Amino acid sequence: MDNSQISTQEGAQHSQFAYEFPSLVKQAVQRTFVWMALGLAITGLTAIFAADSNFTSYLFSGSSFLFYGLLIAELALVWFLSSQIMKLSVPVATASFALYSVLNGLTLSLIFYIYTEASIASTFFVTAGTFGAMALFGYVTKRDLSRWGSLLYMALIGLIIASVVNWFLASATLMWITTYAGVLIFVGLTAYDTQKIKQMLWEAAGDEELSKRVSLIGALGLYLDFINLFLYLLRILGRRR
């Protein structure tokens, strides 16, 4: 085989990969949202099961420290996943994400004691619609949202500080300010994170193992955006028992 034939074959292979490249990225983005949806499903089913059993009553009893232990375990696990996911095997990372979804479902079961089931369901659908619209915007827009990201993460730090301060002040005014600010912040982060994940998957396309890890960390980020958006909207739209 002469050099011209080799060059022709290499060029054909390169052209084929270039043709399949956008399809690979699209499949990876779809996989990210499927994993996010599975995480949400695990959380929701766990929360419903815990609320229907005596577990939630025990979990939130004044004499039980289990609730705070679960919160600490959640924070430790999400930190572990965020920092180590590129070093973990895909099965271990996936199992860790599933475990985090279960732990989050146990702590979120409290909302069934505070809000009516009808308002929880309606708020979930409002959240899903809002999240879906902003994720679609982040995916299709040609505008660079990286500047959004810097501002939104600064605002998120301010939101966390204000929420901690209000834990001691118990100010209704500050609570509502942080609630509406939280909705705006996580609406914006949904679009920003979607675009960032798409760009990361574009860079990882062609490396299946790396692409799966990026999908997992992306699914975790979008999962957190959805959960936080849902909880802030529930403060506004939820009907208390």
trRosetta pair geometry for C-beta under 8 A, 3 or more apart (Angstrom, degrees):
i j d omega theta_ij theta_ji phi_ij phi_ji
1 5 4.8 -112 -170 82 91 135
1 6 6.0 108 135 -54 114 86
2 5 5.4 99 58 9 68 100
2 6 7.3 -127 107 -3 37 91
3 6 5.5 -55 -148 37 37 113
3 7 6.1 37 155 -20 69 106
4 7 5.7 -53 -147 37 30 112
4 8 6.3 35 151 -23 63 105
5 8 5.5 -51 -148 33 32 114
5 9 6.5 31 154 -17 65 104
6 9 5.9 -57 -151 36 31 109
6 10 6.3 28 154 -16 66 108
7 10 5.7 -55 -145 39 31 110
7 11 6.1 32 155 -20 65 108
8 11 5.8 -57 -149 37 28 111
8 12 6.4 30 152 -21 63 106
9 12 5.6 -53 -148 34 32 112
9 13 6.4 31 154 -17 65 104
10 13 5.7 -54 -148 37 32 111
10 14 6.3 33 153 -20 65 106
11 14 5.6 -53 -146 37 32 112
11 15 6.2 33 154 -20 65 106
12 15 5.7 -53 -146 36 30 111
12 16 6.3 33 153 -21 64 105
13 16 5.7 -53 -148 34 31 112
13 17 6.5 30 154 -17 65 104
14 17 5.9 -55 -149 37 31 109
14 18 6.3 32 152 -19 65 107
15 18 5.6 -54 -146 37 32 112
15 19 6.3 35 152 -23 64 105
16 19 5.6 -54 -151 33 31 113
16 20 6.4 16 155 -8 66 109
17 20 5.9 -63 -144 45 32 102
17 21 6.2 56 152 -54 66 93
17 206 7.2 40 -165 -102 120 114
18 21 5.6 -27 -147 -5 31 123
20 23 5.2 -67 -163 47 57 116
20 24 5.9 62 142 -30 85 102
21 24 5.7 -54 -150 30 31 112
21 25 6.7 28 156 -16 64 104
21 205 5.8 94 -155 131 77 147
21 206 7.6 -18 -115 -52 86 100
22 25 5.7 -54 -150 37 36 112
22 26 6.3 37 153 -21 68 106
23 26 5.6 -52 -146 36 32 113
23 27 6.3 34 155 -19 65 105
24 27 5.8 -55 -149 36 30 111
24 28 6.4 29 153 -19 63 107
24 205 4.6 113 107 -153 124 110
24 206 7.0 71 136 -51 166 53
24 211 7.7 -84 164 -119 102 159
25 28 5.7 -56 -150 36 31 112
25 29 6.4 32 153 -19 66 104
25 198 7.1 62 174 -162 113 74
25 201 5.4 123 -145 121 77 105
25 202 5.2 20 -116 -92 134 66
25 205 5.2 -51 -68 -77 80 136
26 29 5.8 -53 -148 35 32 110
26 30 6.4 33 152 -18 64 106
27 30 5.6 -54 -149 37 32 114
27 31 6.3 36 151 -22 64 104
28 31 5.5 -50 -148 33 33 115
28 32 6.6 41 150 -25 63 100
28 201 4.3 171 110 -162 135 129
28 204 7.4 161 -156 83 164 108
28 205 6.8 -131 -9 -92 146 83
28 211 5.0 -94 -116 -176 132 115
28 214 7.4 20 176 84 127 112
28 215 5.7 -131 -172 -74 82 114
29 32 5.5 -48 -154 28 34 117
29 33 6.8 26 153 -11 65 103
29 139 7.0 100 -172 -128 149 121
29 197 7.0 118 -119 121 82 107
29 198 5.9 15 -95 -102 125 80
29 201 6.0 -174 -62 62 74 166
30 33 6.0 -59 -152 40 33 105
30 34 6.3 36 151 -22 67 106
31 34 5.6 -53 -146 35 33 114
31 35 6.4 32 156 -17 65 104
31 212 7.6 -70 136 -115 147 66
31 215 4.9 -21 105 -149 108 150
32 35 6.1 -58 -153 37 27 107
32 36 6.4 28 150 -19 63 107
32 197 6.0 129 -169 167 168 139
32 201 7.3 -101 -36 -66 134 141
32 214 7.9 -51 -86 119 118 74
32 215 4.3 -134 -79 -149 78 79
32 218 4.4 -28 -144 97 130 125
32 219 5.1 -157 -164 -62 65 82
32 222 7.0 98 153 8 102 143
33 36 5.3 -48 -144 36 37 116
33 37 6.2 40 154 -21 66 104
33 135 7.6 103 -103 170 123 151
33 219 7.5 -167 -77 -106 18 86
33 222 7.1 -63 -104 111 63 165
34 37 5.7 -54 -148 37 30 111
34 38 6.4 32 152 -19 64 105
35 38 5.6 -51 -145 36 33 113
35 39 6.5 38 153 -21 63 103
35 94 7.7 -104 -137 -126 122 92
35 97 7.2 9 174 131 112 156
35 215 6.3 111 12 147 144 100
35 216 6.4 -93 151 -106 164 56
35 219 3.8 -51 97 -109 111 160
36 39 5.7 -55 -154 34 32 114
36 40 6.5 30 150 -17 65 104
36 218 7.9 -73 -54 119 114 74
36 219 4.2 -151 -60 -151 74 79
36 220 8.0 -136 -99 -42 82 20
36 222 4.6 -36 -112 90 148 118
36 223 4.9 -158 -143 -63 83 82
36 226 7.1 119 172 -4 116 140
37 40 5.6 -52 -149 37 34 112
37 41 6.3 37 151 -22 65 104
38 41 5.5 -51 -146 34 33 114
38 42 6.5 36 153 -20 65 102
38 98 8.0 -42 131 -99 108 89
38 101 8.0 -69 121 -90 68 172
39 42 5.8 -52 -149 34 31 111
39 43 6.4 30 152 -17 64 107
39 97 6.1 -74 -95 159 119 102
39 98 7.3 -130 -106 -98 74 47
39 100 7.7 -7 -148 84 115 95
39 101 4.3 -148 -157 -89 74 133
39 219 6.4 138 -9 156 135 109
39 220 7.6 153 -92 -97 170 52
39 223 4.7 -34 98 -111 144 140
40 43 5.6 -55 -148 38 32 113
40 44 6.1 31 155 -19 67 108
40 101 7.6 -102 -52 -141 18 119
40 223 6.4 -159 -56 -132 82 89
40 226 6.3 -44 -89 106 128 148
40 227 7.7 -163 -108 -66 89 87
41 44 5.8 -54 -144 38 29 110
41 45 6.2 23 160 -13 65 109
42 45 6.2 -59 -144 41 26 105
42 46 6.1 26 157 -19 63 112
42 98 6.1 -160 -116 -150 173 73
42 101 4.0 65 87 127 123 133
42 102 6.0 -65 157 -65 113 66
42 105 6.5 -118 130 -39 67 140
43 46 5.8 -60 -147 38 26 111
43 47 6.2 26 157 -20 64 108
43 101 4.7 -104 -54 -172 84 82
43 102 7.5 -135 -91 -78 54 22
43 104 5.1 -30 -121 92 116 105
43 105 4.0 -170 -152 -71 50 92
43 108 6.5 39 176 37 104 144
43 227 7.3 -71 153 -96 170 119
44 47 5.8 -55 -146 35 29 110
44 48 6.4 26 157 -16 65 107
44 105 6.8 -90 -10 -119 14 111
45 48 5.8 -53 -145 37 32 110
45 49 6.2 32 156 -19 65 108
45 105 7.0 -21 67 -145 52 152
46 49 5.8 -57 -146 38 29 111
46 50 6.2 26 157 -17 65 109
46 101 7.3 147 2 134 140 76
46 102 5.1 162 -95 -140 156 59
46 104 7.9 100 74 76 139 60
46 105 2.7 84 78 116 119 149
46 106 6.0 -61 151 -50 117 62
46 109 7.4 -101 125 -58 73 109
47 50 5.9 -57 -145 39 27 109
47 51 6.2 26 157 -18 64 110
47 105 4.4 -121 -41 -166 74 78
47 106 7.4 -141 -90 -66 58 17
47 108 4.8 -50 -100 92 130 96
47 109 4.3 -175 -151 -81 67 69
47 111 7.3 2 -173 41 134 102
47 112 6.9 150 158 -24 97 118
48 51 5.8 -57 -145 38 28 110
48 52 6.3 20 158 -14 64 112
48 109 7.6 -147 -36 -117 16 94
48 112 7.5 122 -109 -68 48 149
49 52 6.0 -64 -147 40 27 106
49 53 6.3 10 159 -8 64 114
49 105 8.0 38 40 147 97 126
50 53 6.1 -68 -145 43 28 101
50 55 4.9 -86 -146 83 76 121
50 56 4.8 105 148 -58 88 96
50 59 7.2 10 -178 -10 122 149
50 105 6.8 150 -1 136 128 87
50 106 5.4 141 -79 -125 160 60
50 109 3.8 -85 89 -84 120 163
51 56 5.2 28 -101 -24 43 157
51 109 4.5 -163 -54 -166 83 99
51 112 3.8 22 -133 62 149 155
51 113 7.2 -155 -134 -41 100 79
53 56 7.0 122 71 0 69 84
54 57 5.2 -52 -165 38 62 117
54 58 6.2 59 141 -19 82 103
55 58 5.9 -63 -155 41 33 107
55 59 5.9 38 150 -30 70 109
55 106 7.6 -78 137 -141 127 96
55 109 7.8 28 95 95 101 167
56 59 5.2 -50 -141 32 34 118
56 60 6.3 3 169 4 68 108
56 109 4.6 -123 -100 124 123 127
56 110 6.9 174 -161 -79 112 51
56 112 7.4 -38 -156 61 173 114
56 113 6.8 -175 146 -42 131 122
57 60 6.9 -75 -147 49 21 87
57 61 6.5 43 153 -53 61 98
58 61 5.6 -37 -148 -3 33 119
58 64 5.9 110 165 -68 66 158
58 66 7.3 26 130 35 90 145
59 64 6.3 -139 -154 111 18 150
59 66 5.5 -96 -132 90 64 119
59 67 5.3 103 167 -71 81 90
59 70 7.6 -1 -154 -4 114 145
59 106 6.7 -167 -122 171 156 96
59 107 7.9 -153 165 -102 138 48
59 109 7.3 77 56 68 154 123
59 110 7.9 -120 102 -68 121 90
60 64 7.2 8 18 60 4 123
60 67 5.8 70 -92 -67 56 142
60 110 5.9 114 -74 -104 144 104
60 113 7.3 -132 50 27 161 164
61 64 4.6 81 62 0 89 110
64 67 6.5 90 110 -7 101 90
65 68 5.4 -52 -170 44 71 110
65 69 5.9 78 131 -27 81 103
66 69 5.3 -57 -148 38 35 116
66 70 6.3 38 154 -23 68 102
67 70 5.8 -54 -153 32 30 110
67 71 6.7 31 150 -19 63 104
67 107 6.7 110 -153 -118 79 86
68 71 5.5 -47 -148 33 38 115
68 72 6.4 38 153 -18 66 103
69 72 5.8 -54 -149 37 32 110
69 73 6.3 33 151 -19 65 107
70 73 5.5 -54 -145 38 33 113
70 74 6.3 39 153 -24 65 102
70 103 5.7 178 -166 -165 93 94
70 106 5.7 -115 -150 95 153 125
70 107 5.3 -180 119 -64 129 104
71 74 5.7 -51 -150 31 30 114
71 75 6.6 27 154 -15 64 105
71 107 6.3 105 -75 -109 74 147
72 75 5.9 -54 -149 37 32 109
72 76 6.2 30 154 -18 66 109
73 76 5.7 -56 -145 39 30 111
73 77 6.1 27 158 -19 66 110
73 103 5.8 -132 103 -142 112 148
74 77 5.9 -61 -145 38 26 107
74 78 6.2 18 161 -14 65 108
74 100 6.6 100 -138 -148 71 81
74 103 5.0 -174 -81 125 88 128
74 104 6.0 105 -125 -74 129 74
74 107 6.8 -51 -39 -5 148 147
75 78 6.2 -57 -142 39 27 104
75 79 6.3 27 157 -17 62 109
76 79 5.9 -59 -150 38 28 111
76 80 6.2 30 152 -22 64 108
77 80 5.5 -52 -145 35 32 114
77 81 6.3 32 156 -18 66 105
77 96 6.5 -174 -168 -175 102 95
77 99 6.6 -128 -152 103 151 107
77 100 4.9 -173 121 -90 131 98
77 103 6.8 124 29 31 151 155
78 81 5.7 -49 -144 37 33 111
78 82 6.2 33 157 -20 64 108
78 100 6.1 107 -71 -138 77 139
78 220 7.3 158 -140 -176 86 124
78 224 7.6 91 -146 -81 138 130
79 82 5.9 -58 -145 38 28 110
79 83 6.1 7 164 -4 65 116
80 83 6.4 -72 -144 46 22 97
80 84 5.5 -27 177 23 64 123
80 96 7.1 -116 102 -167 114 141
81 84 6.8 -76 -120 53 16 83
81 85 5.3 38 -179 -63 62 107
81 93 6.9 110 -139 -149 90 81
81 96 5.4 173 -87 126 106 128
81 97 6.6 106 -130 -76 147 72
81 100 6.7 -49 -25 -40 148 149
81 216 8.0 -120 -173 143 110 108
81 217 7.4 170 150 -106 92 75
81 220 6.0 178 129 -113 136 163
82 85 6.8 -14 -115 -10 11 113
82 217 7.0 102 -123 -139 54 102
82 220 7.1 -149 -78 115 77 147
84 87 5.1 -65 -168 46 72 109
84 88 5.7 73 134 -34 92 104
85 88 5.7 -53 -140 30 36 113
85 93 5.1 84 -144 -130 83 127
85 213 5.8 148 142 -166 93 94
85 216 6.0 -162 -170 99 132 119
85 217 5.0 157 86 -71 158 103
85 220 7.8 -144 -73 3 156 148
86 213 5.6 96 -109 161 55 145
86 217 7.8 -9 -53 -42 80 140
88 92 4.7 -124 -179 87 110 115
88 93 4.3 136 98 -59 128 93
88 96 7.3 -34 177 3 169 141
88 213 7.8 148 64 -121 79 110
89 92 4.7 85 58 11 85 105
89 93 6.9 -159 87 -6 40 89
90 93 5.7 -57 -142 41 30 111
90 94 6.1 32 158 -22 66 108
90 209 6.8 -128 -42 -146 121 72
90 212 4.9 0 -116 123 132 136
90 213 6.6 -111 -92 -68 83 73
90 216 7.3 -178 -140 -37 75 142
91 94 5.7 -56 -145 37 29 112
91 95 6.3 29 157 -18 65 107
92 95 5.8 -54 -147 38 30 111
92 96 6.3 33 153 -21 64 106
93 96 5.6 -54 -148 35 31 113
93 97 6.5 33 152 -20 64 103
93 213 6.6 79 41 -122 175 76
93 216 5.1 59 138 155 125 166
94 97 5.7 -52 -151 34 32 112
94 98 6.5 32 151 -18 64 105
94 216 6.5 -108 -79 -112 65 129
95 98 5.6 -53 -149 37 33 113
95 99 6.3 36 151 -21 65 104
96 99 5.6 -50 -147 35 32 113
96 100 6.4 35 152 -20 64 103
97 100 5.7 -52 -150 34 32 112
97 101 6.5 36 150 -22 63 103
97 216 6.1 -134 -47 -163 146 100
97 219 6.9 39 -156 97 151 119
97 220 6.0 -117 -120 -78 109 100
98 101 5.6 -52 -152 32 33 115
98 102 6.7 35 150 -20 64 101
99 102 5.7 -52 -152 32 35 112
99 103 6.5 33 152 -16 67 104
100 103 5.7 -54 -147 38 34 111
100 104 6.2 33 155 -18 66 108
100 220 7.6 32 80 -127 154 106
101 104 5.8 -55 -145 39 29 111
101 105 6.4 35 152 -24 62 106
101 223 7.5 -83 -93 -167 97 148
102 105 5.6 -55 -152 32 31 115
102 106 6.8 34 151 -22 64 100
103 106 5.8 -51 -155 28 34 112
103 107 6.8 22 154 -8 65 104
104 107 6.1 -58 -150 42 35 104
104 108 5.9 27 156 -15 69 114
104 227 6.9 -52 175 -128 140 157
105 108 5.8 -60 -136 44 28 107
105 109 6.7 52 156 -46 61 91
106 109 6.0 -37 -162 -2 30 116
107 110 6.8 -25 169 -4 50 109
108 111 5.8 -15 177 0 71 112
108 227 7.6 -103 -86 -153 144 112
109 112 5.9 -37 -176 18 60 114
109 113 7.8 56 136 -12 69 98
110 113 5.6 -58 -165 34 51 111
110 114 6.5 35 145 -14 78 110
111 114 5.6 -64 -145 43 41 106
111 115 5.5 -16 175 27 81 109
111 120 6.2 121 134 -108 117 124
111 231 7.9 -125 -84 -116 136 82
111 234 6.6 -30 -146 172 132 158
111 238 7.7 -103 -166 -128 104 151
112 115 7.3 -63 -108 59 23 72
112 117 6.8 25 -136 -84 88 81
112 120 7.0 -19 -92 -48 66 163
113 241 7.4 -87 167 15 39 144
114 238 7.5 32 115 150 99 142
114 240 6.1 -54 167 -129 71 83
114 241 6.7 -166 173 10 20 100
115 119 5.2 -108 175 80 110 118
115 120 5.3 129 104 -58 121 92
115 234 6.3 -94 -47 -176 165 109
115 238 4.0 -62 -120 -172 137 120
115 239 6.3 105 -156 65 82 46
115 240 6.0 -65 -100 -99 57 44
115 241 6.8 -178 -130 -28 8 82
116 119 4.7 85 63 10 91 101
116 120 7.0 -154 94 -8 46 86
116 238 7.6 163 34 -171 71 76
116 239 4.8 -12 18 81 117 102
116 240 7.6 100 -20 152 81 5
116 241 6.0 139 -66 -78 70 73
117 120 5.5 -54 -148 36 35 114
117 121 6.3 35 155 -20 67 105
118 121 5.9 -56 -150 36 30 110
118 122 6.4 23 156 -14 65 108
118 239 7.4 -5 76 41 95 125
119 122 5.8 -52 -140 40 34 108
119 123 6.0 35 158 -20 66 108
119 234 7.6 107 136 -146 99 78
119 237 6.4 176 -170 131 97 79
119 238 4.6 112 137 -142 128 52
119 239 4.1 177 -52 20 149 85
120 123 5.9 -58 -146 39 26 110
120 124 6.4 33 152 -26 62 105
120 234 6.9 18 -114 -125 64 118
120 238 6.8 35 -73 -119 59 102
121 124 5.6 -52 -152 29 31 115
121 125 6.8 25 154 -14 63 103
122 125 5.9 -55 -153 36 35 107
122 126 6.5 36 149 -18 66 105
122 237 6.8 -130 103 152 103 127
123 126 5.5 -52 -147 37 36 113
123 127 6.2 40 152 -21 67 105
123 230 6.6 105 137 -160 103 76
123 233 5.3 159 -163 116 103 105
123 234 4.9 90 161 -92 164 71
123 237 4.7 157 -94 86 101 126
123 238 5.9 -20 -44 -69 150 78
124 127 5.6 -55 -150 37 29 113
124 128 6.3 31 152 -21 65 106
124 230 6.4 20 -107 -136 59 120
125 128 5.5 -48 -143 35 34 114
125 129 6.4 35 156 -18 64 103
126 129 5.9 -56 -150 37 29 109
126 130 6.3 25 155 -14 65 110
126 233 6.0 -165 99 170 120 147
126 237 6.5 127 36 -36 158 175
127 130 5.9 -60 -145 41 29 108
127 131 5.8 28 158 -18 67 112
127 226 6.6 98 157 -165 117 76
127 229 5.4 138 -144 114 102 102
127 230 4.3 14 -111 -92 165 77
127 233 5.5 -170 -75 41 94 151
128 131 5.8 -55 -139 41 26 111
128 132 6.0 27 160 -21 62 110
129 132 5.8 -56 -144 36 26 111
129 133 6.4 25 158 -19 62 107
130 133 6.0 -57 -150 34 28 109
130 134 6.4 16 158 -9 64 110
130 187 6.4 -69 165 -112 115 101
130 229 6.8 -154 95 167 125 137
130 233 7.7 167 25 -75 152 149
131 134 6.2 -65 -148 43 28 103
131 135 6.0 27 157 -20 67 111
131 190 5.6 -144 -140 -137 68 152
131 225 7.1 134 -130 119 109 103
131 226 5.3 31 -116 -108 155 87
131 229 6.2 153 -74 76 102 157
132 135 5.7 -55 -141 38 28 110
132 136 6.3 29 158 -19 63 106
133 136 5.9 -56 -151 35 27 111
133 137 6.5 30 150 -20 62 106
134 137 5.4 -48 -147 35 36 115
134 138 6.3 37 154 -18 66 103
134 187 5.5 -169 -77 -170 157 69
134 188 7.7 -116 -157 -87 138 17
134 190 4.1 74 106 93 128 122
134 191 4.5 -95 178 -54 90 88
134 194 7.5 162 128 0 73 137
135 138 5.7 -53 -148 38 32 111
135 139 6.3 31 153 -21 64 108
135 190 5.6 -76 -63 164 73 102
135 191 7.0 -141 -84 -91 27 49
135 194 4.6 150 -146 -81 67 149
135 222 7.3 51 -106 -139 125 123
136 139 5.7 -57 -147 35 31 112
136 140 6.2 3 166 1 68 112
137 140 6.7 -72 -138 46 23 91
137 141 5.6 27 171 -34 66 116
137 191 5.1 -33 88 -119 106 116
137 194 7.9 108 72 66 60 143
138 141 6.5 -44 -123 23 20 111
138 145 6.6 -48 -129 1 86 163
138 190 6.7 -150 -19 126 140 62
138 191 3.6 174 -63 -161 103 55
138 192 6.4 -105 -120 -26 128 15
138 193 7.1 7 -176 60 166 49
138 194 3.2 111 97 68 134 116
138 195 4.3 -118 -177 -34 89 85
138 198 7.6 170 135 -3 89 125
139 194 5.3 -71 -54 153 75 122
139 195 7.0 -153 -79 -80 30 61
139 198 5.9 138 -128 -62 68 144
141 145 7.1 78 88 -43 135 113
141 191 7.6 30 13 -172 138 112
141 195 6.9 -49 60 -87 101 126
144 147 7.0 76 113 -1 93 91
145 148 4.4 -35 -174 29 80 126
145 149 6.4 91 131 -30 81 90
145 191 6.2 -151 -133 126 161 97
145 192 4.7 -152 136 -109 126 72
145 195 4.9 117 35 45 126 156
145 196 7.8 -99 79 -43 108 82
146 149 5.4 -45 -155 25 40 118
146 150 7.1 42 152 -19 65 96
146 192 7.8 121 -94 -149 28 102
146 196 7.8 109 -93 -85 75 97
147 150 6.0 -48 -155 30 38 110
147 151 6.7 29 152 -10 66 108
148 151 6.0 -69 -155 44 32 106
148 152 5.7 25 157 -19 72 115
148 188 5.8 -148 179 -180 116 110
148 191 7.3 -30 123 90 161 108
148 192 4.9 -149 100 -84 116 120
149 152 5.8 -59 -138 39 26 108
149 153 6.2 21 165 -15 65 108
149 189 7.8 87 -118 -119 67 67
149 192 4.5 153 -78 -172 84 139
149 196 7.0 80 -86 -58 145 131
150 153 6.3 -60 -147 37 23 104
150 154 6.6 24 154 -17 60 108
151 154 5.8 -58 -152 37 31 112
151 155 6.3 30 151 -18 66 107
152 155 5.5 -53 -147 38 34 112
152 156 6.2 40 150 -26 65 103
152 185 5.7 136 -157 -154 88 76
152 188 4.8 -159 -100 108 133 124
152 189 5.3 171 156 -71 145 82
152 192 6.2 -162 29 2 152 158
153 156 5.2 -44 -143 31 36 117
153 157 6.7 43 154 -21 62 96
154 157 5.9 -49 -155 30 33 111
154 158 6.7 32 147 -14 63 105
155 158 5.5 -55 -153 39 36 114
155 159 6.2 42 148 -25 68 103
155 181 7.1 -147 174 178 111 107
155 185 5.2 -158 111 -106 120 114
156 159 5.4 -48 -146 32 34 116
156 160 6.5 36 153 -20 64 100
156 185 5.6 141 -78 -179 77 140
156 189 7.4 57 -66 -67 131 138
157 160 5.8 -51 -152 33 32 111
157 161 6.5 30 152 -16 64 106
158 161 5.7 -56 -148 38 33 110
158 162 6.1 31 155 -18 67 108
159 162 5.8 -56 -145 39 29 110
159 163 6.2 30 155 -21 64 108
159 178 5.9 124 -151 -148 81 91
159 181 5.7 -169 -101 116 108 119
159 182 5.8 124 -158 -83 142 78
159 185 6.1 -84 -36 -15 153 165
160 163 5.8 -56 -148 35 29 112
160 164 6.5 28 155 -18 64 105
161 164 5.9 -56 -151 35 31 110
161 165 6.4 31 152 -18 65 107
162 165 5.7 -54 -147 37 32 113
162 166 6.2 28 155 -17 66 109
162 174 6.5 -152 177 -177 102 108
162 177 7.5 -92 165 99 146 109
162 178 5.2 -175 111 -89 121 117
162 181 7.9 38 63 64 153 152
163 166 5.8 -57 -145 40 30 108
163 167 6.8 49 148 -37 60 93
163 178 5.5 137 -76 -167 81 156
164 167 5.5 -37 -160 8 36 120
164 168 7.9 19 150 -4 58 96
165 168 6.4 -67 -172 38 39 99
165 169 6.1 17 145 -5 76 117
165 174 7.5 -89 97 168 102 154
166 169 5.1 -62 -127 52 45 103
166 170 6.9 118 176 -69 69 20
166 171 5.7 -96 -132 39 94 87
166 174 4.6 -164 -97 111 122 126
166 175 5.9 155 176 -72 147 70
166 178 6.6 -123 3 -8 154 147
167 170 7.7 6 173 -62 18 65
169 174 6.4 42 90 36 135 150
171 174 3.9 63 85 17 118 108
171 175 6.4 -177 93 -17 60 83
172 175 5.4 -53 -148 32 32 118
172 176 6.6 27 157 -15 65 103
173 176 6.2 -60 -154 36 29 104
173 177 6.5 29 150 -19 64 107
174 177 5.4 -51 -145 36 36 115
174 178 6.3 32 157 -15 68 105
175 178 6.1 -59 -150 40 27 105
175 179 6.3 33 150 -27 63 108
175 235 7.9 -146 159 -170 98 142
176 179 5.3 -48 -144 31 35 118
176 180 6.5 26 162 -11 67 102
177 180 6.6 -61 -151 40 26 99
177 181 6.1 24 153 -15 63 115
178 181 5.5 -58 -140 44 31 114
178 182 5.9 41 156 -29 66 105
179 182 5.7 -54 -151 30 25 113
179 183 6.9 27 151 -19 60 100
179 232 5.5 157 -160 -158 65 86
179 235 4.7 -117 -134 95 130 145
179 236 6.3 149 155 -54 127 92
180 183 5.7 -46 -152 29 37 114
180 184 6.7 33 152 -14 65 104
180 232 8.0 156 -78 174 17 116
180 236 7.6 88 -81 -77 73 130
181 184 5.9 -58 -152 40 34 109
181 185 6.1 34 153 -22 68 109
182 185 5.7 -54 -141 36 30 112
182 186 6.2 13 166 -6 66 110
182 228 6.7 -124 180 163 108 99
182 229 7.9 -179 142 -104 87 44
182 232 3.9 -161 105 -104 120 145
183 186 6.6 -68 -146 43 23 97
183 187 6.2 27 157 -22 63 110
183 229 6.7 82 -131 -142 58 72
183 232 4.8 -160 -63 123 72 131
183 233 6.1 99 -107 -69 111 74
183 236 7.4 4 -59 -14 142 142
184 187 5.7 -54 -145 34 28 114
184 188 6.4 25 158 -14 63 108
185 188 6.0 -64 -157 40 28 108
185 189 6.2 24 152 -19 66 111
186 189 5.2 -46 -134 39 40 114
186 190 6.4 56 158 -32 63 95
186 225 5.3 157 -164 -159 94 72
186 228 4.9 -168 -96 99 150 109
186 229 4.1 -155 116 -71 134 86
186 232 6.7 158 23 20 134 139
187 190 6.0 -48 -158 21 28 115
187 191 7.5 20 150 -8 58 101
187 229 6.6 110 -62 -119 61 123
188 191 6.1 -60 -160 37 37 105
188 192 6.2 29 151 -14 71 112
189 192 5.4 -58 -139 45 36 111
189 193 5.6 34 163 -20 72 109
189 225 5.2 -156 105 -116 108 114
190 193 6.2 -54 -138 38 21 106
190 194 6.4 24 158 -21 58 109
190 222 7.2 74 -134 -135 73 77
190 225 4.8 146 -84 161 76 142
190 226 7.6 87 -104 -67 114 62
190 229 7.0 9 -50 -50 126 148
191 194 5.9 -58 -150 33 27 112
191 195 6.6 22 157 -13 63 106
192 195 6.1 -61 -154 38 30 107
192 196 6.2 27 153 -18 66 110
193 196 5.5 -55 -143 39 33 113
193 197 6.1 36 157 -21 67 105
193 218 7.4 148 165 -150 96 76
193 221 5.0 -163 -158 136 136 123
193 222 6.0 177 118 -78 133 71
193 225 6.0 -149 28 -45 151 146
194 197 5.9 -54 -146 35 28 110
194 198 6.4 31 154 -20 62 106
194 222 7.1 71 -76 -97 76 115
195 198 5.6 -53 -150 34 32 114
195 199 6.5 31 153 -17 65 105
196 199 5.8 -56 -151 37 32 110
196 200 6.3 30 152 -18 66 107
197 200 5.6 -54 -145 38 32 111
197 201 6.2 30 156 -17 66 107
197 214 7.3 145 -153 160 75 95
197 218 3.7 91 -128 -132 125 129
197 221 7.2 -170 -66 63 118 132
197 222 7.3 -23 -36 -44 156 113
198 201 5.9 -58 -146 39 28 108
198 202 6.4 36 151 -26 62 104
199 202 5.5 -49 -149 29 32 116
199 203 6.7 28 153 -15 63 103
200 203 5.9 -56 -153 37 33 109
200 204 6.3 18 152 -9 66 113
200 214 4.9 -171 134 -159 113 129
200 218 7.0 -176 67 -67 133 119
201 204 5.6 -62 -139 47 35 104
201 205 6.4 62 154 -54 66 85
201 211 6.2 67 -143 -142 79 87
201 214 5.6 173 -83 115 68 136
201 215 7.0 64 -98 -71 115 76
201 218 7.4 -20 -49 -35 109 158
202 205 5.9 -26 -154 -10 30 117
204 207 5.5 -90 -174 58 71 102
204 210 4.5 -146 -152 119 111 106
204 211 4.5 160 127 -83 115 66
204 214 4.9 -174 3 -5 163 150
205 211 6.4 69 -95 -92 38 126
206 211 8.0 139 41 -45 35 124
207 210 3.9 22 113 30 121 117
207 211 5.9 155 85 -23 65 88
208 211 5.6 -57 -143 37 27 115
208 212 6.5 29 158 -21 63 104
209 212 6.0 -55 -154 31 28 109
209 213 6.8 25 151 -15 62 105
210 213 5.7 -56 -152 36 35 110
210 214 6.3 34 152 -17 68 106
211 214 5.7 -54 -147 38 31 111
211 215 6.3 37 151 -23 64 105
212 215 5.5 -50 -148 34 33 116
212 216 6.5 35 152 -22 64 102
213 216 5.7 -52 -152 32 33 112
213 217 6.6 25 155 -11 66 104
214 217 6.1 -56 -145 41 32 103
214 218 6.0 34 153 -19 65 111
215 218 5.6 -59 -146 41 28 113
215 219 6.1 33 154 -24 65 105
216 219 5.6 -49 -145 32 30 112
216 220 6.5 32 154 -19 62 102
217 220 5.6 -48 -150 33 35 115
217 221 6.6 36 151 -19 64 104
218 221 5.7 -54 -149 36 34 110
218 222 6.3 26 157 -12 68 107
219 222 6.0 -58 -144 43 30 106
219 223 6.0 39 154 -27 64 108
220 223 5.5 -53 -146 33 28 117
220 224 6.5 27 156 -17 63 104
221 224 5.9 -56 -152 35 30 108
221 225 6.5 32 150 -20 64 104
222 225 5.4 -49 -148 34 37 115
222 226 6.3 38 153 -20 67 103
223 226 5.9 -56 -151 35 29 110
223 227 6.3 25 155 -16 65 109
224 227 5.8 -53 -141 38 32 110
224 228 6.1 26 162 -13 65 110
225 228 6.3 -64 -148 41 24 105
225 229 6.1 23 157 -18 63 112
226 229 5.9 -60 -146 39 26 110
226 230 6.2 29 156 -22 64 109
227 230 5.7 -56 -149 35 28 114
227 231 6.4 24 156 -18 64 107
228 231 5.8 -54 -145 36 32 109
228 232 6.4 27 158 -13 66 106
229 232 6.1 -59 -148 40 29 106
229 233 6.2 25 157 -14 65 111
230 233 5.9 -61 -146 42 27 107
230 234 6.1 33 154 -28 64 107
231 234 5.5 -49 -146 29 31 117
231 235 7.1 40 152 -24 59 94
232 235 5.8 -43 -160 21 37 114
232 236 7.2 25 147 -8 62 104
233 236 5.7 -62 -157 41 42 108
233 237 5.5 -1 161 12 80 117
234 237 6.4 -68 -120 57 28 85
234 238 4.2 37 -179 -40 71 125
235 238 6.5 -6 -77 24 12 113
